[in-house]
Amino acid sequence: MNFFRGVMGGQAAGPQPSGAETIQKLCDRVASSTLLEDRRDAVRALKSLSKKYRMEVGTQAMEHLINILQTDRSDSEILGYALDTLYNLICNDEEEEQDEAMQKQSDDLGAQFTEQFIQDPEHITLILSLLEEFDFHVRWPGVKLLTALLKNQGVQVQGIILVSPMGVSRLMDLLADSREVIRNDGLLLLQQLTKSNAAIQKIVAFESAFERLLDIITEEGSSDGGIVVEDCLLLLLNLLKNNSSNQNFFKEGSYIQRMKPWFEVGDDNSGWSAQKVTNLHLMLQLVRVMVSPVNSPGASASCQKSMYQCGLLQQLCTILMATGVPADILTETINTVSEVIRGSQVNQDYFASVNAPSNPPRPAIVVLLMSMVNERQPFVLRCAVLYCFQCFLYKNQKGQGEIVATLLPSTIDANSISAGQLLCGGLFSADSLSNWCASVALAHALQDNLTQKEQLLRVQLATSLGKPPVSLLQQCTNILSQGSKVQTRVGLLMLLCTWINNCPIAVTHFLHNQENVPFLTAQISENLGEDERLVQGLCALLLGICIFYNDNSLENYTKDKLKQLIEKRIGKENFVEKLGFITKHELYSRAAQKPQPVFLSPEQMLFDHEFTKLVKELEGVITKAVHKSSEDEKKEEDVKKTLEQHDNIVMRYKDLIREQDAQIQELKEQVGTMTSQSEQMQTTVTQQLSQIQQHKDQYNVIKLKLGKDSQSQANSQADSQVNGLQTEELSQLREDLEELRQQHTLLQTQLSDKDALINTLRSETAEGSAASDNTEMLKELDALRSQVHSQATEIDQMKAERQELLRKAEAVSSEAVSSGDGSLDAAKMAEIESRLAAQTSETERLKEESKSLSKSRVDLDQQLAAATSTAAILQTEKALLQTEVQESKKEQDDLLMLLADQDQKIHSLKQRLKALGEPVDDEDDLDARDQTDDDEEDDDEDED
């Protein structure tokens, strides 16, 4: 123990060992000691030395500490010391007092130890398994160690965790830990784990990360929460940014709706804490990630729709128009609203309807444009307003028309400020940034909209008193010729290029001013400095558009004459070179990357994103148009005409082919129908042929039989007569038997009907008082029923006898046919004939009896109907009497109730009289007195 006292700082005699020697002895003790307490003390000592002697502990004790983690899993204390020691070795803590060289050395040391630790992937798996321990002293150091490893070697550690079984799931369990320290450090761990790794991001998302993180944000107070909310938002950004799968999962899980409460702000927005500003800034970034222009159009449109339906857009517009909101939050809110409405017609229409809470109310667009053209507003805020205006007009022809309409003479209202008036004011302001912003904003109002380009030609401006108004197009060219700032001229040139692009009428208006073409050629031909090169390139672009979209309506400025002018004054090669200055500018590629205007300073605002796409589209076609000669153009026109004619011919042939295809299809259907009919007819013919063949075979057989019969006709004439007679009698017997069967069935049906009728009458007559009247009728029906039964019995007997006769006749016939010798017994035939005659006469007698029975049944039916009607009348009278009896009983009950109430009242009054001392005769006394009087009267009568 003296050794450990020396290590831990106690005083010991003799020379003190160096740090390296002490660490070596501690490592030997960890490796060789058999007692757990000794190893634990040695590891604790290494932990205390790991910060001061980081290099020595890392190089000597790394393997021993890993062995401790593998072998001493049962002791949580030694595991915690080992994990803390490894964390101290790997973590690069930034300390203020360290200079840059020391910090770099520390970072290199951490990276070196991290690389040494992850050489064996099993070490990472070991740390993951230790995180399953619930003990705080093991789990918390394990989380910190894994976080440090990810910071130093993120890609390698991510790969190991990704292939580790249940690796990510174990880390997700940290969010459910009830100890906030572990949960919060687990958030930091997951932040490092999900950086730039789409596969891990997907796994984390499908492990219910969104649900857990949103629950934590709500529990911590949303935007008013602390650093934990910020960590959750940073993790959400990692999971959603540039990950379309997670974005779709977030939307489909209805998590967008849970973002709305984050942006609920009150009327008093003063005194926002720095943490709240940070949280709200991250929340706005999270909304922008879901609707970013870099996402697929379908995904962004779906999220925009959900944000409008759940009220999130309305909540953002409330923040936009609120007072007291910090400037950076307001700027980010404007950028967020911009991307939520970009390209969504429904959201754009809603934004156009938003009014600022002023008196009188003004549209939000007007209020924002006032900030954009106000040079005293912050630069980033003006950029955000410009981006919002651009997004409002993106693919929104309705909004473009509304903006241009505010500039037309018929819609100008002198009592209110409109968007068009603000844009014109900014366009001709003394502030160059306002000129540029207004020019770009107005250009977006004309983007891909030929109608509004033509409408804007009608705008007239009053320059000064006493002078006639000039067109907006002319005023823009006048400012260009005055030699204003580069930023102003670049903005106006971008506006003019967008305006006359693909609009021959606007090109004609521009060329109609005799000063415009000489100004452009002069600007392009001069050799100016670096700052003016961009202006020269834009002038070349504008002149090239005038050539490409020229309809040759002006005789002095046709395509050919403008090309000749370029060739004489500028030179074709020089013109193309100046045109290339645009795309070679350093700010061009930056503006082409994304739609949002992001500039470090106002001087860098030179290019607009949509204009860069226009330049890319026009540069090649203008170059070709300038190099082409008039003969080439004529040839091209001839080729175009030929192609058009060829296209017309092709179209006619296509129409003809379509008609023929339709006819062919119709004929195919007819052929199919006829084929099916032919197959049916063929089948019928085949069947008929087979029947004919059968008939032929039967004919041949009969012919052969007839041949044999003709030979033996003389010998067997009597036999054939007997056989013929027998066949006729058999057929007659069969017919009679069938007729008897039908009669039997009919009689059975009649019998069942009568039985049912009798049962009905019995049930009806048993209830009423008319039972005695129907007794005789029932007796007659029973007699009739017995007669029918007897007839049925006789018919069954006859049927049996007839079948027996038929069987005997068939047997006799078969014997006669098989023998062929004509030896039929005449006596038997006579007997059969006599019996058949007797049965026939009996059948006739039964038919007559059946007819008489049917007549008697009709009579009985009529009598039954009369009896039934009588019974129904009696039943009705009985029901009426029963009803009257019920009513009488009810009245009697009511009277009894009244008498009982009266008795009760009398009794109560008697009680009151008794209480007052009045003499009262009870009913019992009165009854007794009456009885006595009656007895006395009887005695008197007896005496008399």
Secondary structure as the mmCIF struct_conf table of DSSP 4:
data_model
#
loop_
_struct_conf.conf_type_id
_struct_conf.id
_struct_conf.beg_label_comp_id
_struct_conf.beg_label_asym_id
_struct_conf.beg_label_seq_id
_struct_conf.end_label_comp_id
_struct_conf.end_label_asym_id
_struct_conf.end_label_seq_id
HELX_RH_AL_P HELX_RH_AL_P1 ASN A 2 VAL A 7
TURN_TY1_P TURN_TY1_P1 MET A 8 GLY A 9
BEND BEND1 ALA A 13 GLY A 14
HELX_LH_PP_P HELX_LH_PP_P1 PRO A 15 SER A 18
HELX_RH_AL_P HELX_RH_AL_P2 GLY A 19 SER A 32
BEND BEND2 LEU A 35 LEU A 35
HELX_RH_AL_P HELX_RH_AL_P3 LEU A 36 LEU A 49
TURN_TY1_P TURN_TY1_P2 SER A 50 TYR A 53
HELX_RH_AL_P HELX_RH_AL_P4 ARG A 54 THR A 71
TURN_TY1_P TURN_TY1_P3 ARG A 73 SER A 74
HELX_RH_AL_P HELX_RH_AL_P5 SER A 76 ILE A 90
TURN_TY1_P TURN_TY1_P4 GLU A 96 GLU A 97
BEND BEND3 GLN A 98 GLN A 98
HELX_RH_AL_P HELX_RH_AL_P6 GLU A 100 PHE A 117
TURN_TY1_P TURN_TY1_P5 ILE A 118 GLN A 119
BEND BEND4 ASP A 120 ASP A 120
HELX_RH_AL_P HELX_RH_AL_P7 PRO A 121 LEU A 130
TURN_TY1_P TURN_TY1_P6 LEU A 131 GLU A 132
HELX_RH_AL_P HELX_RH_AL_P8 PHE A 136 ASN A 152
BEND BEND5 GLN A 153 GLN A 153
HELX_RH_AL_P HELX_RH_AL_P9 GLY A 154 VAL A 163
BEND BEND6 SER A 164 SER A 164
TURN_TY1_P TURN_TY1_P7 PRO A 165 MET A 166
HELX_RH_AL_P HELX_RH_AL_P10 GLY A 167 MET A 172
HELX_RH_3T_P HELX_RH_3T_P1 ASP A 173 ALA A 176
BEND BEND7 SER A 178 ARG A 179
HELX_RH_AL_P HELX_RH_AL_P11 GLU A 180 LEU A 193
TURN_TY1_P TURN_TY1_P8 THR A 194 SER A 196
HELX_RH_AL_P HELX_RH_AL_P12 ALA A 198 PHE A 206
TURN_TY1_P TURN_TY1_P9 GLU A 207 SER A 208
HELX_RH_AL_P HELX_RH_AL_P13 ALA A 209 GLU A 219
TURN_TY1_P TURN_TY1_P10 GLU A 220 GLY A 221
HELX_RH_3T_P HELX_RH_3T_P2 SER A 222 ASP A 224
HELX_RH_AL_P HELX_RH_AL_P14 ILE A 227 LEU A 240
TURN_TY1_P TURN_TY1_P11 LYS A 241 ASN A 242
HELX_RH_AL_P HELX_RH_AL_P15 SER A 244 GLU A 252
TURN_TY1_P TURN_TY1_P12 GLY A 253 SER A 254
BEND BEND8 ILE A 256 ILE A 256
HELX_RH_3T_P HELX_RH_3T_P3 GLN A 257 PHE A 263
BEND BEND9 ASP A 267 ASP A 267
BEND BEND10 GLY A 271 GLY A 271
HELX_RH_AL_P HELX_RH_AL_P16 ALA A 274 MET A 290
TURN_TY1_P TURN_TY1_P13 VAL A 291 VAL A 291
TURN_TY1_P TURN_TY1_P14 PRO A 293 VAL A 294
BEND BEND11 ASN A 295 ASN A 295
HELX_RH_AL_P HELX_RH_AL_P17 PRO A 297 GLN A 309
TURN_TY1_P TURN_TY1_P15 CYS A 310 GLY A 311
HELX_RH_AL_P HELX_RH_AL_P18 LEU A 312 MET A 321
BEND BEND12 THR A 323 GLY A 324
HELX_RH_AL_P HELX_RH_AL_P19 ALA A 327 ILE A 341
TURN_TY1_P TURN_TY1_P16 ARG A 342 GLY A 343
HELX_RH_AL_P HELX_RH_AL_P20 GLN A 345 SER A 353
STRN STRN1 ASN A 355 ALA A 356
BEND BEND13 PRO A 357 PRO A 357
BEND BEND14 ASN A 359 PRO A 360
STRN STRN2 ARG A 362 PRO A 363
HELX_RH_AL_P HELX_RH_AL_P21 ALA A 364 MET A 372
TURN_TY1_P TURN_TY1_P17 VAL A 373 VAL A 373
TURN_TY1_P TURN_TY1_P18 GLU A 375 ARG A 376
BEND BEND15 GLN A 377 GLN A 377
HELX_RH_AL_P HELX_RH_AL_P22 PHE A 379 LEU A 393
TURN_TY1_P TURN_TY1_P19 TYR A 394 LYS A 395
HELX_RH_AL_P HELX_RH_AL_P23 GLN A 397 ALA A 405
TURN_TY1_P TURN_TY1_P20 THR A 406 LEU A 407
BEND BEND16 LEU A 408 LEU A 408
HELX_RH_3T_P HELX_RH_3T_P4 PRO A 409 THR A 411
TURN_TY1_P TURN_TY1_P21 ALA A 414 ASN A 415
BEND BEND17 SER A 416 SER A 416
HELX_RH_AL_P HELX_RH_AL_P24 ALA A 419 LEU A 427
TURN_TY1_P TURN_TY1_P22 PHE A 428 PHE A 428
BEND BEND18 SER A 429 ALA A 430
HELX_RH_AL_P HELX_RH_AL_P25 SER A 432 LEU A 446
TURN_TY1_P TURN_TY1_P23 GLN A 447 ASP A 448
HELX_RH_AL_P HELX_RH_AL_P26 LEU A 450 LEU A 456
TURN_TY1_P TURN_TY1_P24 LEU A 457 ARG A 458
STRN STRN3 GLN A 460 LEU A 461
BEND BEND19 SER A 464 SER A 464
TURN_TY1_P TURN_TY1_P25 LEU A 465 GLY A 466
BEND BEND20 LYS A 467 LYS A 467
STRN STRN4 VAL A 470 SER A 471
HELX_RH_AL_P HELX_RH_AL_P27 LEU A 472 SER A 481
TURN_TY1_P TURN_TY1_P26 GLN A 482 GLY A 483
HELX_RH_AL_P HELX_RH_AL_P28 VAL A 486 ILE A 500
TURN_TY1_P TURN_TY1_P27 ASN A 501 ASN A 502
HELX_RH_AL_P HELX_RH_AL_P29 PRO A 504 HIS A 512
BEND BEND21 ASN A 513 ASN A 513
TURN_TY1_P TURN_TY1_P28 GLN A 514 GLU A 515
HELX_RH_AL_P HELX_RH_AL_P30 ASN A 516 SER A 525
BEND BEND22 GLU A 526 GLU A 526
HELX_RH_AL_P HELX_RH_AL_P31 GLU A 530 PHE A 548
TURN_TY1_P TURN_TY1_P29 TYR A 549 TYR A 549
BEND BEND23 ASN A 552 ASN A 552
BEND BEND24 LEU A 554 LEU A 554
HELX_RH_3T_P HELX_RH_3T_P5 GLU A 555 TYR A 557
HELX_RH_AL_P HELX_RH_AL_P32 LYS A 559 LEU A 565
HELX_RH_PI_P HELX_RH_PI_P1 ILE A 566 ILE A 570
HELX_RH_AL_P HELX_RH_AL_P33 LYS A 572 LEU A 579
TURN_TY1_P TURN_TY1_P30 GLY A 580 GLY A 580
HELX_RH_AL_P HELX_RH_AL_P34 PHE A 581 LYS A 584
BEND BEND25 HIS A 585 HIS A 585
HELX_RH_AL_P HELX_RH_AL_P35 GLU A 586 ALA A 591
TURN_TY1_P TURN_TY1_P31 ALA A 592 GLN A 593
BEND BEND26 PRO A 595 GLN A 596
BEND BEND27 LEU A 600 SER A 601
HELX_RH_3T_P HELX_RH_3T_P6 PRO A 602 GLN A 604
HELX_RH_AL_P HELX_RH_AL_P36 HIS A 609 HIS A 627
HELX_RH_AL_P HELX_RH_AL_P37 SER A 630 GLN A 711
TURN_TY1_P TURN_TY1_P32 SER A 712 ASN A 715
BEND BEND28 SER A 716 SER A 716
HELX_RH_AL_P HELX_RH_AL_P38 GLN A 717 GLU A 767
BEND BEND29 GLY A 768 GLY A 768
TURN_TY1_P TURN_TY1_P33 SER A 769 ASN A 774
HELX_RH_AL_P HELX_RH_AL_P39 THR A 775 SER A 819
BEND BEND30 ASP A 821 ASP A 821
HELX_RH_AL_P HELX_RH_AL_P40 ALA A 826 LEU A 916
TURN_TY1_P TURN_TY1_P34 GLY A 917 GLY A 917
HELX_RH_AL_P HELX_RH_AL_P41 GLU A 923 GLU A 943
#
